[in-house]
Amino acid sequence: MKKTLASCFFACAFLIFAQQANAQNTITGKVVDKKNVAIQGASVVVKGTTMGTVTDTNGGFTAVQGTLLTVNFGTETQEATATNDLVVKFKYSLKQLQKKLDKSTGKKKKKKKNK
């Protein structure tokens, strides 16, 4: 019985320690355009790795901590030093970024028909 209790105690202590260590190795941040509008769907990757994530509807992300992050949206890429509560601000508005993306993919805007 004592062995079982001791094993359970050490397992719980290990899980708590692992959870705290993992929490310290992540950073949070937000990706916005030049007008501070949140950018949904931007990829955030720790430079030199394949570890990354995609921004949520509010432009927010949680990523594994690294020294440098690469943020991509469409054809635009920015690098940022990894700090907690990081805000990555693109130099274009979301509308301009979307136009650049449409142009690069060959997507054309449909013209409205006049009646």
C-alpha positions as a Markdown table, in Angstrom:
| # | Residue | x | y | z |
|---|---|---|---|---|
| 1 | Met | 0.0 | 0.0 | 0.0 |
| 2 | Lys | 2.8 | 2.4 | 0.9 |
| 3 | Lys | 4.5 | 1.6 | -2.4 |
| 4 | Thr | 1.4 | 2.4 | -4.3 |
| 5 | Leu | 0.9 | 5.7 | -2.5 |
| 6 | Ala | 4.5 | 6.7 | -3.1 |
| 7 | Ser | 4.3 | 5.8 | -6.8 |
| 8 | Cys | 1.1 | 7.8 | -7.1 |
| 9 | Phe | 2.6 | 10.8 | -5.3 |
| 10 | Phe | 5.7 | 10.8 | -7.6 |
| 11 | Ala | 3.5 | 10.4 | -10.7 |
| 12 | Cys | 1.4 | 13.4 | -9.7 |
| 13 | Ala | 4.5 | 15.5 | -8.8 |
| 14 | Phe | 6.0 | 14.7 | -12.2 |
| 15 | Leu | 2.8 | 15.7 | -14.1 |
| 16 | Ile | 2.6 | 19.0 | -12.2 |
| 17 | Phe | 6.3 | 19.7 | -12.9 |
| 18 | Ala | 5.9 | 18.8 | -16.6 |
| 19 | Gln | 2.8 | 21.0 | -16.9 |
| 20 | Gln | 4.6 | 24.0 | -15.4 |
| 21 | Ala | 7.7 | 23.5 | -17.5 |
| 22 | Asn | 5.6 | 23.3 | -20.6 |
| 23 | Ala | 3.7 | 26.5 | -19.7 |
| 24 | Gln | 7.0 | 28.4 | -19.4 |
| 25 | Asn | 8.1 | 27.2 | -22.8 |
| 26 | Thr | 5.2 | 28.9 | -24.7 |
| 27 | Ile | 4.6 | 32.4 | -25.7 |
| 28 | Thr | 1.4 | 34.2 | -26.6 |
| 29 | Gly | 0.9 | 37.0 | -29.0 |
| 30 | Lys | -1.3 | 38.7 | -31.7 |
| 31 | Val | -0.9 | 39.5 | -35.4 |
| 32 | Val | -2.5 | 42.7 | -36.7 |
| 33 | Asp | -2.4 | 44.9 | -39.8 |
| 34 | Lys | -1.2 | 48.5 | -39.9 |
| 35 | Lys | -4.7 | 49.6 | -38.6 |
| 36 | Asn | -4.5 | 47.2 | -35.6 |
| 37 | Val | -7.1 | 44.9 | -37.2 |
| 38 | Ala | -6.6 | 41.3 | -36.1 |
| 39 | Ile | -5.3 | 38.9 | -38.9 |
| 40 | Gln | -6.9 | 35.5 | -38.8 |
| 41 | Gly | -5.1 | 32.6 | -40.4 |
| 42 | Ala | -1.5 | 33.9 | -40.3 |
| 43 | Ser | 1.1 | 31.2 | -39.7 |
| 44 | Val | 3.5 | 31.7 | -36.8 |
| 45 | Val | 6.6 | 29.4 | -36.9 |
| 46 | Val | 9.7 | 29.2 | -34.8 |
| 47 | Lys | 12.4 | 30.1 | -37.2 |
| 48 | Gly | 14.5 | 27.1 | -38.3 |
| 49 | Thr | 11.9 | 24.6 | -37.2 |
| 50 | Thr | 8.6 | 23.1 | -38.3 |
| 51 | Met | 6.9 | 24.0 | -35.0 |
| 52 | Gly | 4.2 | 26.6 | -35.4 |
| 53 | Thr | 0.6 | 27.5 | -35.3 |
| 54 | Val | -2.1 | 29.6 | -37.0 |
| 55 | Thr | -3.7 | 32.7 | -35.6 |
| 56 | Asp | -7.3 | 32.5 | -34.4 |
| 57 | Thr | -10.2 | 34.8 | -35.2 |
| 58 | Asn | -8.8 | 37.5 | -32.9 |
| 59 | Gly | -5.3 | 37.3 | -34.4 |
| 60 | Gly | -4.1 | 35.5 | -31.3 |
| 61 | Phe | -1.6 | 32.6 | -31.1 |
| 62 | Thr | 0.2 | 30.5 | -28.6 |
| 63 | Ala | 3.5 | 29.1 | -29.8 |
| 64 | Val | 6.5 | 27.1 | -28.6 |
| 65 | Gln | 9.1 | 29.6 | -27.4 |
| 66 | Gly | 12.0 | 30.2 | -29.7 |
| 67 | Thr | 14.5 | 33.0 | -30.2 |
| 68 | Leu | 12.9 | 34.2 | -33.5 |
| 69 | Leu | 9.4 | 33.8 | -35.0 |
| 70 | Thr | 8.5 | 34.0 | -38.6 |
| 71 | Val | 5.0 | 35.2 | -39.3 |
| 72 | Asn | 3.4 | 34.7 | -42.8 |
| 73 | Phe | 0.2 | 35.9 | -44.3 |
| 74 | Gly | -0.2 | 35.5 | -48.0 |
| 75 | Thr | 2.9 | 36.7 | -49.7 |
| 76 | Glu | 4.1 | 38.8 | -46.7 |
| 77 | Thr | 6.6 | 37.6 | -44.1 |
| 78 | Gln | 7.8 | 39.2 | -41.0 |
| 79 | Glu | 10.3 | 38.1 | -38.3 |
| 80 | Ala | 9.9 | 39.0 | -34.7 |
| 81 | Thr | 11.9 | 38.4 | -31.5 |
| 82 | Ala | 9.9 | 36.0 | -29.4 |
| 83 | Thr | 8.5 | 37.6 | -26.3 |
| 84 | Asn | 5.4 | 37.0 | -24.3 |
| 85 | Asp | 2.4 | 39.1 | -25.3 |
| 86 | Leu | 4.1 | 39.8 | -28.6 |
| 87 | Val | 2.2 | 42.0 | -31.2 |
| 88 | Val | 3.4 | 41.5 | -34.8 |
| 89 | Lys | 2.2 | 44.4 | -36.9 |
| 90 | Phe | 2.2 | 44.1 | -40.7 |
| 91 | Lys | 2.9 | 47.3 | -42.7 |
| 92 | Tyr | -0.1 | 46.9 | -44.9 |
| 93 | Ser | -3.8 | 46.9 | -44.1 |
| 94 | Leu | -5.8 | 43.7 | -44.2 |
| 95 | Lys | -7.5 | 44.8 | -47.4 |
| 96 | Gln | -4.1 | 45.5 | -49.0 |
| 97 | Leu | -2.8 | 42.1 | -47.9 |
| 98 | Gln | -5.8 | 40.4 | -49.3 |
| 99 | Lys | -5.3 | 42.2 | -52.7 |
| 100 | Lys | -1.7 | 41.1 | -52.8 |
| 101 | Leu | -2.7 | 37.6 | -52.0 |
| 102 | Asp | -5.4 | 37.6 | -54.7 |
| 103 | Lys | -2.9 | 39.0 | -57.2 |
| 104 | Ser | -0.3 | 36.4 | -56.4 |
| 105 | Thr | -2.7 | 33.5 | -56.7 |
| 106 | Gly | -4.4 | 34.9 | -59.9 |
| 107 | Lys | -7.7 | 35.3 | -58.2 |
| 108 | Lys | -9.8 | 38.0 | -59.8 |
| 109 | Lys | -12.6 | 40.0 | -58.2 |
| 110 | Lys | -16.0 | 39.4 | -59.8 |
| 111 | Lys | -17.5 | 42.5 | -61.3 |
| 112 | Lys | -21.1 | 43.4 | -60.3 |
| 113 | Lys | -23.6 | 43.5 | -63.2 |
| 114 | Asn | -25.6 | 46.7 | -63.5 |
| 115 | Lys | -29.3 | 46.2 | -64.1 |
